[in-house]
Amino acid sequence: MTGLAGRRAYLDWNASAPLRPEARAAMRDAMEVAGNPSSVHAEGRAARALVERSRAQVAALVGCEPAEIVFTSGATEGAGLLRHLPAGHAVFVEETAHDCLWAHLDLTGVENAEGGHTLAMGLANSETGLLASPGRDDGGWIWGARRAHWLFLDAVQHAGRLPLNLHALGADFAILSAHKLGGPRGCGALFVRTGLDISPLSLGGGQETGRRSGTENVIGIAGFGAAAEAARRDIASGIWADVTNLRDSLENTLAAAVPETIFVGRGSPRLPNTSCFATPGWKGETQVMAMDLAGFAVSAGSACSSGKVRESRVLRAMGHDEETARSAIRVSLGPTTTQAEVAAFADAWLAAYEKRRVRAA
């Protein structure tokens, strides 16, 4: 390990943020509540109160009404709503969207779709951190030369890092994930704008106002709500500006030492914590393994693609060549990341680069 006296540094917040102390405490307290949220007795009402408090906390983070939040097992389950749209309703998926949306791409029969169209896109890209702004005119939402009636947003990486108001954006649907903002893994939410009717994600006892049956994950939901409230405070405090400074100092250091390195989206609106960079000819997975051995957790592409030796679909969609797409890694920071960790990572990465350069000479 380099520069941290044997301690590892976690620089993969976009894959999963460390569990917040507030979420841990809320989950511990929820474990003591015995009731089922659907039961009418006192214990059941106590469990229901935890769920509804968390619903309000999540809604406050993303600028919507609590009744518009449906708790799920995660963002991928929420994206499954795209399978439940009315018959004949075509789905347009933005090229750089996360795989949980991309899996629902369906351009078959689009020109003759009877029920309308939905544009599915990410607000912030998980690999590059680049922010997207959905376009709109009198004809609806704009995707290339097409128009869509409904807007389905992947807000997973955006929520908890930048101010977010789903109503102001005009979203019809959106997906969220607790563990990206310091809540527990295996818990998420689907936003459904008031007035829209959807087929249930799952059938059964009619929980979540009939939209997602199954006994609620009270412990996970409690952690989600506490994490959302803490994340909202962090945004208000301006702490993410400090994270941006750390990210920029890392990129400046690496760029000065290795000028051929490509920093994706540098100078464009991005998440405050994300740096995606490629040194053509140096495979991303090789870099990730070298950094892991040196004591740093980083990734190549989104976490859902880790372990798969392939070029980045996102970078290819952005117009980068195959070599660059295979050479990219992502470093993602958080409010608890320190300058010492960032400096130590830079030293370790540059040492690995120099070792590779000498071998190739």
N, C-alpha and C positions, 0 to 999 in steps of 0.2 A: 504494500500500500504506500501511497505517496502523500506525505505532508500532513497526515491526520492522526499520527501516532497509533496506527492500527485500527482506527475507527472507520467504518464504512460511511459513505455519503449517499443519500437517496436523492437522485436527480431525475425521477421518472413520475412526477406528479400528474401528468396527463393520463398515465396508465391507471393510477389509483393514488389518491392523496392519503397521507397518514391519517389515522383516526384522530379526530379532534377530542381533547379532554372533555369538552361539553357533551359530545355525543356519547362518549364512554360512560359518563356519569348518568346521562338520561337513560341509557340502555340498562345500566345497573339498577336504577330505580324501577324501571319498567318490569324487570324480572320479578319484582316483589308483588306485582299486580296479577292476581290469579284469574280474573274473569275473562270471559269471551266477550268481545265488543258487541255481539248481537244479543247477549243476554240482558234481561230487564232488571235483574236484581242489582244490589249495590256494587258488587264486585264487577259485574258486567258494565255498569255505568262508569265505573272508574277506568276500565280499559277503554271504553268508548271515548271518554274525556281525553285520554292520552292521544288517541288517534286524531281526534278533531283539533286538539291544540297543535299537533304537528302539521295537520293539513293547513291551518292558518299560517304557521311559520313558513312553510314552503311557498304558499301563495304570496305572502308578503315579499319574499325574495325575488319572485319573478313577475310581480305586478299583475296579479289576477285575483279572482274571488276564490275563497276556499272551496266552494261547491264545484269549481271547474277543475279541481285536482283529483285524479284517480290514482290511488297507490297501486304499484305493480312490483314485480320482482326485479325490475331494472329497465333501462332504456330499450333494450332489444325487444322485450315483451311489448312495450308501448309501441314500438315501430310495427309490431304485428297488426296494429289497427289498419295499416295499409291493405291488409288482406280482407278487411271487413267493410270496405267502402261499398256504396251501392253498385249494383250490377251495371256494367258499361262505363264505369268511372275509371278513366285511365290515370296512371301515375307517371309523372315526369320526375326523374331524379337528377339532381345537379351532379355534374361529372366527378367532382372531388368529394362527394358525400361519403360518410362512414359506411362500412359494409352493411350495417344493420338497416340502412335505408336502401343501399345499392341492391341488396338482395331482392327488393320488391320492384325493381325496374321492369316496366311492362310497356313496350311501345307497340304491341300488337293491336292493330285495329284502332289506333289512336285517332285517326282522321274521322272515323265513324263512331267515336264514343258517344253514347246517348246521354249518359248521366253526368257528364262534365269531366273536369280534369283536376288533379291535385299536383301541386309542385312541392316536392320533398327536398329539403336542403339543410345544410349545416350552417349555423350562425358563426361558428368558429371551428376551423379545421383542426382535428386532433393531431395531425402530423406536423403541420406547418405553423399552426396558430393564426393563420390568416383569417380575417373577419370578412363576412359576406353581408351585403345589404340587398334584400329582395326588392326587385323593382315592381312598380305597379302603375297602371294607367286605367283609363275608363273601361278598358276591355278585360281587366283582371290582373292577376299576377303574371309577370313576364319571365319566361325561361327561353333564352335564345329568340327564335322567331315565333314561339308558341305562347298561348295564354292559358292560365289556369284559374279555376274558380276558388279553390281552397289552397291554403298555405300550411304545410306541415314542416315545423322547424325542429331540427336537432339542436337543442340548447344545452347539451351535456357539458361541453367544455366551457361555454360562455358563463353559465350560471355560477354565481359565487366568486367570480373573478372580475367581472365588469357589471355595471348597472344594467338591469334587464327589466323591461316592461312589455310583456307579451301582448297586452291590449294595444299599447301604442304602436307596436310593430304590425298589428293587424293579423296576428296569427290565428288560425282556426284550430290547429293542434300543435302540440310540442311535447318533446320527451326530455326527461331529466334522469339523472343517476346520482344516488346519494354518495357513493364512494369517491366521486370526482371532486367533491367539495368538503371531504373530511367526515362523511357519514359512513355507515357500514356497507359492505359489499352485499349484493343480493337484494337491494331495495331501490325502487325508483318511482317515477310518477309520469303520468300522461295528463297533459292539459287538453281539455276539450271545451272550446268556447261555448258559453251559454247559448242555448237555442239550437245547437247541432245535435242530431240524434245519431247514435252509432250502434252497431250490433255489438253485443257483449264480447269482450275479449275471452271470457270463459263462462261457462254455464254452471249453475248450481244453486246456491242459497240466495243469490241476489245481493251479495255485499257490494259496497262501493256504488250505491244507487243503481244496482243491476248491471253495471258496466264491467265488473271484474269479480266474479264469484270466488269464494274461498275465504276461510278465516284470515283476517288481516294479520300480518306480521307485526304485532304490536311493538315488540322490542326493536326491530329494525326501523319501524316508522318513527318511534320515539327518538332514535339516534339521528334519523334523517332530519326531523324537525329541529332538533337542537343544533345540528351542523348548519342548517340553513340560516337559523337566527344568528349564529356566530359569524357565518360568512357575510351576512348583511352588515354586521357591525364592522367587519374588516374592510369592506368596500367603503363604508362611510369614513373610516379612519384614514384612508389614503395609503394603507400599507402596501398595496400592490404597486405603487409608484417606486417603492424601494426595490421590489422584485424586478421591475423593469430596468432599473439602474444596474442591478447585478447581471441580468441577462445581457445588457448592452456592453458592460465591461468585459464579459467573457468573449463576446463576439469580436470586440476591438482587439483583445489580446491575441486571439487565434488568427484573425485576419492579418494582423501586422507580421506574424511569424510565418504564416503559410498563405501567401497571397492568392494561390490558385483555388483556395477553398471557396465554395459557393454558399452564401447564406440566403436561404429561400425566404423571400418576402421582406428582406431587410429594407427599411424605409417605407414599407406599406403598413396600414393598420393591422396590428396583430394582437393576440393575447399578450398580456404583460410578462408572461413567464416562459414563453416557448421559443426555443431556437432550433431550427432544422437546418443542418448544413451538410454539405457533401464535398469530399475531396476525390475527384474523379480517379478511378482506378483502385481505390482502397475500399473494399467491400464493407458495407455497413455492418453486417453480422460479425465480421472480423474485428471491427472497432469495438462493437458492443462487448465481445468476449474479452478483448484486451482490457477494456475499462472495468469489467467485472472483476477480473483478476487483480486489477490495481485498487479495487475497493469502491468502485462507483457504479451505481445502478442507473443506466440510461437505456434507450431502446432504439430500434431501427423500425420506423413506421409506427402504426397504431398497435396497442397491446393485443388487439384481436388478431393481428397478423404476425405476432412474434413467433419465432420458431420456424417460420416458413421462409425458405431461401428464395426470394423472388424480388423483382424490382418493385418500387413503390408505384402503385396504380395512380395515386394522387399526383405525384410529380410528373408522371408520364402525361396525365390529363392536363397538367399545367404547361406542357410543351417541352419539358426537359428530356434529354436523350436517355437511352437505356443505361449507359455507364453512370451518369449522374444519379439516376433513379436507384441504381443498385448500391450507390456509395453513400447514401444519406443516413444520418443518425439524428435522433431527437433528444435534446436535453430540455427538461421541463422542471422549473423551480417552484418554490412555494414560500409563504411568509416566514417559515422557520429556517429556510436555507441561509447559510452564512457566507460572508465574503471569503472566509478561510476555505470553505468547501469548494467554492467556485474557483478560487486561485489554485487549490490543490488539483482539481480536475483539469484545469488548463495545463498545469505542469505535466500531469500524467499523460494527457492526450498528445502534447507536443513531444514528450519523450518517446511515446509509441510511434508517432509519425517519423521522428528522426531515426529510430531503429529500423523502420520499414524502408526509409530512404537509403540508408547505408547498405542494407541487404540488396536493394535493387541496383546499387551502383556497380 
